[in-house]
């Protein structure tokens, strides 16, 4: 699958990253509601357009949202919180952040999280984050994660703004 993503050249079009994020959240709406997750969306204002493959970036956001929802399964329903934010950074870079308050990444898995066929999920294939990283890098961006100070994990990715 990774070779498939690498061989598929992104079909870039001028688009709005906030619109991609909103569409991904809409696609996940039923699953988010089924798992009783409270979502806080904080989208940066007046973000410049990006040149990107909308479909591929939407799939990155959907995958990160799915992982966040899955990470919060062990929590009591009233405690499940997900934050999705976008913002502009210096040098024309836009950042997307997806934060959950789940159990976090096990220390033994942390360094291997983006390695194909390594998964924290019992039925996971271990391809999602590897493919996400390839897609983001194909767009000239970067994907990484860090512990959420309130518990859980925050995933971030960047993409260059088109106006810079």
C-alpha positions in Angstrom: 0.0 0.0 0.0 2.9 2.3 0.8 4.2 1.8 -2.7 0.8 2.6 -4.1 0.7 5.9 -2.3 4.3 6.7 -3.3 3.5 5.9 -7.0 0.4 8.0 -7.0 1.4 11.5 -7.6 -0.7 14.0 -5.7 -3.2 15.8 -7.9 -2.7 19.3 -6.4 -5.4 22.0 -6.7 -5.7 25.3 -4.9 -7.8 24.6 -1.8 -8.6 25.7 1.7 -7.2 23.5 4.5 -10.0 24.4 6.9 -12.6 23.1 4.4 -10.7 19.8 4.2 -10.6 19.5 8.0 -14.4 20.3 8.2 -15.2 17.7 5.5 -13.1 15.1 7.4 -14.9 15.8 10.6 -18.3 15.5 8.8 -17.2 12.1 7.4 -16.4 11.0 10.9 -19.5 12.5 12.5 -21.5 9.3 12.9 -18.5 7.4 14.4 -17.7 10.3 16.7 -21.3 10.4 17.9 -21.5 6.6 18.3 -18.4 6.8 20.6 -19.8 9.8 22.6 -16.8 11.9 21.9 -17.0 15.7 22.5 -15.2 17.5 19.7 -13.8 21.0 20.0 -12.9 22.6 16.6 -10.6 25.6 16.6 -9.9 26.6 13.0 -7.5 29.5 12.3 -9.0 32.5 10.6 -7.9 33.9 7.3 -5.6 31.0 6.5 -4.0 31.3 3.0 -4.9 28.6 0.4 -2.7 25.6 -0.1 -1.8 23.6 -3.2 -2.7 20.0 -2.4 -4.5 16.9 -3.3 -7.7 17.4 -1.3 -8.6 13.7 -1.2 -5.3 12.6 0.1 -5.1 15.2 2.8 -8.7 14.5 3.8 -7.8 10.9 4.2 -4.9 11.9 6.5 -7.2 13.9 8.7 -9.8 11.1 8.8 -7.1 8.5 9.8 -5.9 10.7 12.6 -9.5 11.3 13.8 -10.2 7.6 13.7 -7.0 6.9 15.7 -8.0 9.5 18.3 -11.5 8.1 18.7 -10.1 4.6 19.1 -7.5 5.8 21.7 -10.4 7.1 23.9 -12.4 3.9 23.9 -11.2 2.8 27.4 -12.3 6.1 28.9 -15.7 6.7 30.4 -17.9 8.4 27.8 -18.2 11.6 29.7 -14.4 12.0 29.6 -13.8 11.6 25.8 -12.5 14.9 24.4 -11.0 15.5 20.9 -9.6 18.9 19.8 -9.0 19.7 16.1 -7.2 22.9 15.3 -5.5 24.7 12.5 -3.2 27.7 12.6 -0.6 29.6 10.7 3.0 29.4 11.7 5.9 31.5 10.6 7.3 31.2 7.1 4.0 30.4 5.5 3.4 27.0 7.2 -0.1 25.9 8.3 -0.4 23.3 11.1 -3.2 20.9 11.7 -3.3 19.4 15.2 -5.5 16.6 16.5 -5.5 16.0 20.2 -7.1 13.2 22.2 -7.2 12.5 25.9 -6.8 8.8 25.6 -4.2 6.5 27.2 -1.4 7.8 25.0 1.2 5.9 23.0 2.9 3.0 24.8 6.6 3.8 25.3 7.6 0.6 23.5 5.7 1.6 20.4 6.6 5.3 20.4 9.7 5.0 18.1 8.0 2.6 15.8 4.6 4.3 15.4 5.2 5.2 11.7 6.8 1.9 10.8 4.6 -0.2 8.4 3.0 -3.3 10.0 3.5 -2.1 13.6 0.3 -1.2 15.3 -1.0 -0.4 18.8 -4.4 -1.8 17.8 -5.1 -5.6 18.1 -6.7 -5.7 14.7 -4.6 -2.9 13.2 -2.5 -3.4 10.1 0.0 -0.7 11.1 -0.3 1.1 7.7 -2.4 4.1 8.5 0.3 6.4 10.1 2.9 5.2 7.7 0.7 6.2 4.7 -0.3 9.4 6.4 3.4 10.4 6.8 4.1 9.5 3.2 1.1 11.7 2.0 2.1 14.6 4.2 5.8 14.4 3.1 4.6 14.2 -0.6 3.0 17.6 0.0 6.3 18.9 1.4 5.1 18.8 5.0 5.9 16.9 8.2 3.8 14.6 10.5 4.8 14.0 14.2 3.2 13.4 17.5 3.8 14.3 21.2 2.2 13.5 24.5 -0.8 15.6 25.4 -0.1 17.3 28.7 -3.6 16.4 29.9 -3.2 12.7 28.9 -3.4 11.2 25.5 -1.6 12.2 22.3 -1.4 15.2 19.9 -0.7 14.6 16.3 0.5 17.5 14.2 1.1 17.9 10.5 2.3 20.9 8.4 1.7 22.0 4.9 3.1 25.1 3.1 0.7 27.9 2.3 0.5 28.8 -1.3 0.8 32.6 -0.9 4.4 32.4 0.5 
